[in-house]
Amino acid sequence: MEEPGFRVLLMESGCRKSEAIRAIRAITGLSLWNSKLLLDSAPVQVTEPDWLEAARHAAGVLAAAGARATVLCDWCERTVSREAGPLDPTPCRGPWPLEACRASGPG
C-alpha cells in the first residue's frame, strides 16, 4: 500500500531571519534571494511531500533557526508534531485503518 507524503509548512520566520534563510537554503537548495522570498511569503510550503522522518528533520532545522514550521500529512491534512503523533486527533482519510496511519501513531 502506498505511503502518504509529509510536507513542511513554514508558518513564521521568527526573529532570527538570517538563520531562517540559511535553514531554508539548506533544506531546499534555493538561492539566497529565493530563500528570502520564500521566508517573506510565510505561511508557505517549504518541501514537497516526503517521508515522515525527512519532514520532521526539515521542520527541526527550521525550528533550530528560530522559525516556526509544521509537518502536514499529505493525505489527511493533519498537523503532525515533530516528536510523535498528530496534533489533530481527527481520523486519517487515507486508505488504511487508523492504527496503520503514520500520522496517527507515535513516530
Backbone as CSV, one residue per row, in Angstrom:
resi,resn,N_x,N_y,N_z,CA_x,CA_y,CA_z,C_x,C_y,C_z
1,MET,0.844,-1.179,0.000,0.000,0.000,0.000,0.892,1.245,0.000
2,GLU,0.505,2.230,-0.736,1.275,3.463,-0.862,1.277,4.260,0.440
3,GLU,2.418,4.811,0.793,2.553,5.638,1.992,2.234,7.089,1.655
4,PRO,1.669,7.830,2.607,1.428,9.255,2.351,2.742,10.029,2.413
5,GLY,2.732,11.194,1.840,3.870,12.084,1.966,3.602,13.080,3.078
6,PHE,4.652,13.653,3.591,4.540,14.662,4.641,5.303,15.890,4.180
7,ARG,4.665,17.046,4.251,5.305,18.278,3.789,5.477,19.237,4.957
8,VAL,6.416,20.134,4.785,6.724,21.112,5.817,6.179,22.469,5.395
9,LEU,5.435,23.084,6.291,4.930,24.434,6.076,5.659,25.378,7.022
10,LEU,6.205,26.435,6.462,6.824,27.487,7.259,5.713,28.434,7.681
11,MET,5.488,28.555,8.983,4.388,29.374,9.484,4.825,30.807,9.782
12,GLU,5.983,30.963,10.423,6.522,32.286,10.770,8.035,32.252,10.661
13,SER,8.614,33.386,10.333,10.065,33.448,10.169,10.800,33.499,11.497
14,GLY,10.160,34.020,12.529,10.849,34.179,13.803,11.699,35.430,13.796
15,CYS,12.436,35.647,14.855,13.215,36.881,14.972,14.632,36.751,14.401
16,ARG,15.060,35.527,14.065,16.403,35.323,13.512,16.300,35.020,12.017
17,LYS,15.929,36.042,11.257,15.633,35.844,9.831,16.822,35.317,9.035
18,SER,18.005,35.811,9.309,19.162,35.360,8.524,19.431,33.873,8.757
19,GLU,19.237,33.404,9.972,19.405,31.974,10.252,18.306,31.160,9.575
20,ALA,17.094,31.699,9.563,15.981,31.008,8.909,16.221,30.908,7.398
21,ILE,16.761,31.962,6.807,17.074,31.932,5.372,18.126,30.861,5.087
22,ARG,19.149,30.787,5.924,20.177,29.749,5.746,19.567,28.351,5.891
23,ALA,18.639,28.193,6.837,17.984,26.894,7.023,17.166,26.521,5.797
24,ILE,16.448,27.475,5.239,15.663,27.215,4.023,16.586,26.820,2.880
25,ARG,17.705,27.512,2.749,18.671,27.168,1.696,19.190,25.755,1.869
26,ALA,19.479,25.375,3.122,19.998,24.035,3.392,18.967,22.957,3.069
27,ILE,17.709,23.234,3.343,16.645,22.255,3.120,16.270,22.158,1.644
28,THR,16.152,23.300,0.983,15.610,23.327,-0.382,16.653,23.422,-1.485
29,GLY,17.820,23.967,-1.177,18.823,24.191,-2.210,18.559,25.447,-3.026
30,LEU,17.598,26.266,-2.588,17.291,27.511,-3.296,18.409,28.535,-3.117
31,SER,18.410,29.526,-3.979,19.379,30.619,-3.860,19.037,31.473,-2.640
32,LEU,19.955,32.338,-2.273,19.739,33.243,-1.151,18.507,34.107,-1.401
33,TRP,18.399,34.649,-2.598,17.275,35.513,-2.956,15.941,34.770,-2.869
34,ASN,15.882,33.587,-3.476,14.643,32.809,-3.454,14.301,32.308,-2.055
35,SER,15.308,32.005,-1.263,15.060,31.600,0.127,14.455,32.749,0.917
36,LYS,14.958,33.969,0.680,14.399,35.142,1.362,12.964,35.386,0.911
37,LEU,12.707,35.248,-0.379,11.335,35.407,-0.886,10.396,34.385,-0.262
38,LEU,10.858,33.154,-0.143,10.045,32.104,0.469,9.757,32.436,1.929
39,LEU,10.778,32.879,2.639,10.613,33.247,4.046,9.615,34.385,4.204
40,ASP,9.708,35.370,3.331,8.803,36.520,3.395,7.372,36.165,2.991
41,SER,7.178,34.993,2.383,5.852,34.570,1.941,5.111,33.735,2.985
42,ALA,5.702,33.543,4.152,5.095,32.684,5.183,3.682,33.151,5.501
43,PRO,2.765,32.235,5.697,2.910,30.769,5.693,2.993,30.215,4.267
44,VAL,3.943,29.300,4.086,4.221,28.761,2.760,4.791,27.343,2.891
45,GLN,4.527,26.526,1.872,5.077,25.177,1.836,6.556,25.254,1.489
46,VAL,7.385,24.576,2.282,8.832,24.601,2.070,9.309,23.357,1.325
47,THR,8.711,22.212,1.615,9.144,20.972,0.981,7.999,20.309,0.245
48,GLU,8.339,19.513,-0.737,7.375,18.649,-1.410,7.104,17.466,-0.478
49,PRO,6.027,16.724,-0.703,5.763,15.561,0.152,6.955,14.609,0.180
50,ASP,7.296,14.167,1.378,8.468,13.329,1.600,8.150,12.358,2.729
51,TRP,9.104,11.511,3.080,8.934,10.603,4.211,8.732,11.418,5.486
52,LEU,8.036,10.833,6.451,7.758,11.496,7.719,9.049,11.913,8.419
53,GLU,10.031,11.052,8.434,11.290,11.351,9.118,11.996,12.543,8.474
54,ALA,11.994,12.604,7.149,12.635,13.715,6.435,11.904,15.024,6.711
55,ALA,10.573,14.981,6.738,9.792,16.190,7.013,10.017,16.659,8.451
56,ARG,10.054,15.721,9.383,10.319,16.096,10.783,11.715,16.704,10.922
57,HIS,12.677,16.148,10.207,14.039,16.689,10.259,14.072,18.117,9.702
58,ALA,13.424,18.342,8.567,13.398,19.677,7.960,12.721,20.684,8.889
59,ALA,11.627,20.280,9.520,10.945,21.168,10.470,11.846,21.453,11.666
60,GLY,12.626,20.477,12.076,13.569,20.679,13.180,14.674,21.653,12.819
61,VAL,15.163,21.579,11.587,16.195,22.516,11.118,15.648,23.941,11.143
62,LEU,14.419,24.114,10.681,13.799,25.441,10.701,13.575,25.925,12.132
63,ALA,13.130,25.036,13.004,12.905,25.413,14.402,14.214,25.808,15.084
64,ALA,15.287,25.103,14.783,16.594,25.436,15.360,17.067,26.812,14.898
65,ALA,16.579,27.256,13.744,16.937,28.572,13.213,15.971,29.656,13.696
66,GLY,15.045,29.288,14.563,14.129,30.269,15.123,12.814,30.426,14.392
67,ALA,12.629,29.684,13.311,11.380,29.771,12.540,10.361,28.784,13.118
68,ARG,9.100,29.036,12.855,8.048,28.107,13.285,7.561,27.357,12.056
69,ALA,7.670,26.030,12.110,7.270,25.183,10.988,6.401,24.045,11.491
70,THR,5.516,23.568,10.626,4.684,22.421,10.958,4.810,21.370,9.877
71,VAL,4.528,20.131,10.263,4.537,19.000,9.339,3.097,18.593,9.115
72,LEU,2.709,18.474,7.834,1.347,18.072,7.477,1.370,16.764,6.713
73,CYS,0.410,15.888,7.036,0.209,14.665,6.267,-0.417,15.065,4.938
74,ASP,0.105,14.530,3.859,-0.380,14.881,2.526,-1.768,14.320,2.250
75,TRP,-2.161,13.260,2.941,-3.463,12.654,2.700,-4.535,13.177,3.623
76,CYS,-4.255,13.261,4.912,-5.321,13.651,5.840,-5.216,15.109,6.261
77,GLU,-4.179,15.807,5.792,-4.016,17.239,6.061,-3.910,17.563,7.544
78,ARG,-3.556,16.545,8.354,-3.418,16.788,9.784,-2.016,17.261,10.109
79,THR,-1.935,18.109,11.112,-0.645,18.568,11.604,-0.048,17.464,12.468
80,VAL,1.199,17.137,12.200,1.906,16.101,12.933,3.019,16.777,13.710
81,SER,3.144,16.461,14.985,4.210,17.077,15.770,5.554,16.488,15.362
82,ARG,6.619,17.194,15.673,7.956,16.693,15.338,8.343,15.533,16.231
83,GLU,7.746,15.423,17.410,8.123,14.371,18.344,7.394,13.060,18.036
84,ALA,6.068,13.041,18.194,5.305,11.809,17.943,3.825,12.115,17.879
85,GLY,3.163,11.520,16.909,1.719,11.598,16.821,1.191,12.906,16.278
86,PRO,-0.111,12.925,15.987,-0.723,14.122,15.416,-1.108,15.131,16.479
87,LEU,-1.207,16.392,16.089,-1.755,17.412,16.968,-3.263,17.459,16.806
88,ASP,-3.734,17.013,15.666,-5.158,16.987,15.358,-5.633,15.542,15.466
89,PRO,-6.541,15.228,16.406,-6.934,13.836,16.627,-7.962,13.270,15.641
90,THR,-8.358,14.027,14.616,-9.333,13.503,13.665,-8.758,12.295,12.933
91,PRO,-9.605,11.388,12.490,-9.094,10.178,11.831,-8.487,10.456,10.453
92,CYS,-7.616,9.570,10.060,-6.967,9.652,8.762,-7.993,9.399,7.659
93,ARG,-7.872,10.158,6.562,-8.755,9.949,5.415,-8.071,9.104,4.342
94,GLY,-6.930,8.546,4.691,-6.211,7.696,3.753,-6.853,6.321,3.635
95,PRO,-6.273,5.443,2.817,-6.886,4.147,2.531,-6.593,3.064,3.564
96,TRP,-6.135,3.404,4.750,-5.814,2.384,5.742,-6.481,2.679,7.068
97,PRO,-6.520,1.689,7.954,-7.138,1.896,9.262,-6.311,2.867,10.105
98,LEU,-6.959,3.482,11.073,-6.332,4.492,11.918,-5.031,4.011,12.538
99,GLU,-4.988,2.775,13.016,-3.782,2.271,13.690,-2.608,2.087,12.731
100,ALA,-2.860,2.039,11.431,-1.794,1.858,10.447,-1.297,3.174,9.878
101,CYS,-2.011,4.267,10.102,-1.633,5.560,9.535,-0.401,6.120,10.242
102,ARG,0.621,6.478,9.474,1.861,7.008,10.048,1.643,8.334,10.759
103,ALA,0.625,9.095,10.369,0.349,10.369,11.009,-0.448,10.198,12.294
104,SER,-1.023,9.026,12.523,-1.879,8.817,13.680,-1.131,8.309,14.899
105,GLY,-0.048,7.603,14.688,0.643,6.989,15.810,1.963,7.633,16.096
106,PRO,2.574,7.214,17.189,3.906,7.741,17.513,4.898,7.394,16.422
107,GLY,5.825,8.295,16.190,6.825,8.097,15.150,7.951,7.315,15.645
